[in-house]
Amino acid sequence: MKYIFITISILILAVSPFFGQIEIRFAHITEITSIDYKLFWDLRLPRVFVAFFTGALLGLSGLIFQSLFRNPMSTPFTLGVASGATLGTAFAIVFGLVYFIEVFGFLGALLTITILFTLTSRLKAYESSSLLLVGIALSFFYSAALMILFYMSDETQSYEIVRFTMGSLDVVGFENVFPVMVASLLLLILTLNYKKQIKLLLTSYDNAFLKGIEVRKINTVLLISVSIAIGIAVSITGPIGFVGLIVPHILKTIYKKSADKLLLPTFFYSGIFLVLCDLISRNIGSASNIPIGVVTSLLGGPFFIYLLVRRKKA
């Protein structure tokens, strides 16, 4: 079964650049003067790379959040981290700070993590249900602040913010690929380095502490690292929700393993999942591409409700 999934995943990666509203002729992608060459190397291939590494980053971030907060519904999206990064990016757009979009996206994510982390220190054993409610409350607050920025923006800025908040993988060239790729790979390396600590944290914080794990230090390092990575990704692609919710849960169901053993599979298959969602958004038959955030939300919304119902029955 594992090899079947890997084969299908590689096939999706291989064919994705060739499908879209404009047909690419495979024989012409090496001709520098052809439209097929520019379309393939400047638009389609960078888009697939951005989709893969953004999906990988979001999926891994979701798994980290679910492990640290021990809540199956915790993701950067549901806890408001992505919303904070979105607000920071929109602030940079409205006030003409376009060269510092990544910085403001990171600051928005970091602010949210700081608020969540401060509150968790006041909640007994990281009360996950209360933390989720705090994340939802922060998301509502950020949405209200975003509306204020809409009223302050001009027509061009408003359109840019609207398109941004729906999520987009429209990139030209590999310039925007490298920040997301580096952020996702560094986050993967970091989590693999803390693999044993994450395994102990999954049992209980008390047990991890007795085993010599500096719980607060590990949590702080991982959460700040996720904030940086999410801030970078959101500043480039906009908020893309539910990837960190759907993929880790599906993998846990299929592999029947704990989170510490699913770091690499989550990274890989989350990337494939977003590439597949992007492939759907580009070939749905509409006059223009459907924003990627819309596709993932259509899939993730019902899945989130399913998790709530299943948790309630449990």
Residue pairs with C-beta under 8 A, 6 or more apart in sequence:
1 254
5 269
9 268
9 269
9 272
12 272
12 275
12 276
12 279
13 48
13 52
13 272
13 275
16 44
16 48
16 51
16 275
16 276
16 278
16 279
17 24
17 40
17 44
17 45
17 47
17 48
18 24
18 26
18 40
18 44
19 279
19 282
19 283
20 44
20 282
20 283
21 282
21 283
21 289
22 39
24 36
24 39
24 40
24 44
25 36
28 34
28 36
28 37
29 36
29 37
29 40
29 41
30 37
31 37
42 172
42 173
43 171
43 172
46 171
46 172
46 173
46 174
46 176
46 177
47 169
47 170
47 171
47 278
48 275
48 278
49 174
49 177
49 181
50 169
50 171
50 176
50 177
50 180
50 236
50 237
51 169
51 271
51 274
51 275
51 277
51 278
51 292
52 271
52 272
52 274
52 275
53 177
53 180
53 181
53 183
53 184
53 185
53 271
54 169
54 180
54 184
54 233
54 236
54 237
54 240
54 271
54 274
55 240
55 243
55 247
55 270
55 271
55 272
55 273
55 274
55 275
55 277
56 184
56 188
56 267
56 268
56 270
56 271
56 274
57 180
57 183
57 184
57 187
57 229
57 230
57 233
57 270
58 75
58 76
58 230
58 233
58 240
58 243
58 244
58 270
58 274
59 243
59 244
59 247
59 248
59 266
59 267
59 269
59 270
59 271
59 273
60 184
60 187
60 188
60 191
60 244
60 263
60 266
60 267
60 270
61 75
61 76
61 187
61 226
61 229
61 230
61 244
62 74
62 75
62 76
62 77
62 243
62 244
62 245
62 247
62 248
62 266
62 270
63 244
63 248
63 259
63 262
63 263
63 266
64 191
64 198
64 222
64 226
65 71
65 74
65 75
65 76
65 79
65 226
65 244
66 72
66 73
66 74
66 75
66 248
66 259
67 198
67 201
67 202
67 259
67 260
68 74
68 126
68 201
68 219
68 222
68 223
69 79
69 120
69 126
69 128
69 131
70 126
70 128
70 202
71 128
71 129
71 131
71 132
72 249
72 307
72 311
73 132
73 245
73 304
73 307
73 308
73 311
74 128
74 131
74 132
74 135
75 241
75 242
75 244
75 245
76 82
76 109
76 226
76 230
76 244
77 83
77 239
77 241
77 242
77 244
77 245
78 132
78 135
78 136
78 245
78 304
79 112
79 116
79 131
79 132
79 134
79 135
79 138
80 112
80 116
80 134
80 135
80 136
80 137
80 138
80 139
80 142
81 109
81 112
81 113
81 116
81 135
81 226
81 227
81 230
82 109
82 230
82 234
82 239
82 240
82 241
83 112
83 138
83 139
83 142
83 143
83 239
84 108
84 109
84 110
84 111
84 112
84 138
84 142
85 105
85 106
85 108
85 109
85 112
85 230
85 231
85 234
85 235
85 239
86 105
86 108
86 142
86 146
86 164
86 165
86 234
86 238
86 239
87 108
87 142
87 145
87 146
87 149
88 104
88 105
88 106
88 107
88 108
88 109
88 111
88 231
88 235
89 101
89 104
89 105
89 108
89 164
89 234
89 235
89 238
90 146
90 149
90 161
90 164
90 165
91 97
91 104
91 108
91 149
92 98
92 100
92 101
92 103
92 104
92 105
93 101
93 153
93 157
93 160
93 161
93 164
94 149
94 152
94 153
94 157
94 161
97 104
101 235
102 179
102 231
102 232
102 235
102 236
104 235
105 231
105 232
105 234
105 235
106 227
106 228
106 231
106 232
106 235
107 231
108 142
108 231
109 227
109 228
109 230
109 231
109 234
110 224
110 227
110 228
110 231
112 138
112 227
113 223
113 224
113 226
113 227
115 134
115 138
116 131
116 134
116 135
116 138
116 223
117 219
117 220
117 223
119 130
119 131
119 134
120 126
120 127
120 131
123 130
123 131
125 204
125 205
126 205
146 161
146 165
149 161
150 158
150 161
153 161
163 238
163 291
164 238
165 238
165 239
165 293
166 238
166 291
166 293
166 294
167 237
167 238
167 239
167 240
167 241
167 291
167 292
167 293
167 294
167 296
168 237
168 238
168 291
168 292
168 293
169 237
169 278
169 292
170 289
171 177
171 236
176 236
179 232
179 236
180 232
180 233
180 236
180 237
183 228
183 229
183 232
183 233
184 229
184 233
184 267
186 225
186 229
187 225
187 226
187 229
188 263
188 264
188 267
190 221
190 222
190 225
191 198
191 222
191 263
192 263
192 264
194 218
194 221
194 222
195 260
195 263
196 260
197 208
197 213
197 218
198 218
198 259
198 260
199 258
199 260
200 207
200 208
200 211
200 213
201 208
201 213
201 215
201 218
201 219
202 258
202 259
202 260
205 215
208 215
209 215
237 292
238 291
238 293
239 293
240 274
240 292
240 293
240 296
241 293
241 296
241 297
241 300
242 296
242 297
242 299
242 300
242 301
242 303
242 304
243 270
243 273
243 274
243 296
243 300
244 270
245 300
245 303
245 304
245 307
246 273
246 296
246 299
246 300
246 303
247 266
247 269
247 270
247 273
248 259
248 262
248 266
248 270
249 303
249 307
250 269
251 262
251 265
251 266
251 269
252 259
252 262
255 261
255 262
255 265
274 292
274 296
277 292
277 295
277 296
277 299
278 292
278 295
280 290
280 295
281 289
281 290
281 291
281 292
281 294
281 295
282 289
284 290
